[in-house]
């Protein structure tokens, strides 16, 4: 049994959630893929996958083995690409996660450029605000908002900083006035943004002379989607606070008006990926590309 080839097939089956789809991607007969997984399970003495007529799921042991396979295959690809005579061009399936708003407004409008640079990549972009477990979910890397510390399993590389912008519609300001300072926010109502991770709405953070301040706003209307959040602000349902890269079109059109322009809070965007001895070529390429793109747009 070719162990590396078996690892590659197993990783593709897990990524594709299907024997048939994995066989199609790999250009192999489905019977070969199925036989390889059975041989691998027999050799390891473990059940890696649970199969039913409707669903293919990964066992706990399978998840651990999948993570190890991804690291080994990534290390091999990185080592090979570092030698003269190798093109260093990344290829294969590449799974990236990031917040929906960032994907929609910054990354997807420019992604054709990245795909043209690296035609051998099959990019899977999961635009989710709740990417929690990078390794268990099979992500090669994710873009995360906020300060992320390196750990024994993850590496965080800074991309760019952005500011939060407090905004309101003209109709809201006519009805309730415009906040003049941070303390004045207690007299105003905000649209709440629900975090599914905590089950609570998100506090507003500001940088003040005495340190960072977290303010919990009064809320009458709560949403859990960025587009709905901005639309609620346009409809005058309360103050909203959005990333600066989202704010500009609405400020230019006059749909929303900036408030508290001197009260800001900076947050970094970071590329986070599993700790490997060698940085996979696809991750390196995506980091360089996304950093350039985000610095142009934020």
Number of C-alpha atoms within 10 A of each C-alpha: 9 8 11 13 12 18 21 16 23 26 24 22 24 21 19 17 15 16 22 17 15 23 20 13 16 16 9 13 13 16 11 13 20 18 12 20 20 16 13 20 15 12 11 11 9 14 16 24 20 11 11 8 5 5 9 16 15 17 14 13 12 20 20 14 18 24 17 15 18 21 20 18 17 21 18 14 20 21 16 15 17 13 10 8 8 9 10 17 15 23 15 14 18 19 20 23 25 22 18 18 18 20 19 13 13 19 19 13 10 14 16 11 11 17 13 10 14 17 13 13 18 15 18 14 16 16 18 15 21 14 18 13 9 18 20 12 15 19 23 22 24 25 25 23 17 13 12 17 11 14 10 8 11 16 17 21 16 16 19 18 16 19 17 22 24 23 28 28 25 19 17 22 17 10 9 14 13 22 18 13 12 15 9 11 18 13 12 16 18 25 23 25 21 17 15 11 10 8 8 12 18 15 14 15 18 18 14 12 7 6 8 12 14 12 15 14 19 16 16 11 14 17 16 14 14 16 11 13 23 22 15 22 23 23 15 21 21 25 31 27 23 15 17 17 18 20 19 15 12 16 15 10 9 13 17 27 21 19 19 16 12 11 16 18 16 15 16 16 20 23 25 25 23 23 16 17 12 15 18 21 21 24 21 12 17 18 20 11 16 20 17 13 17 18 12 10 12 15
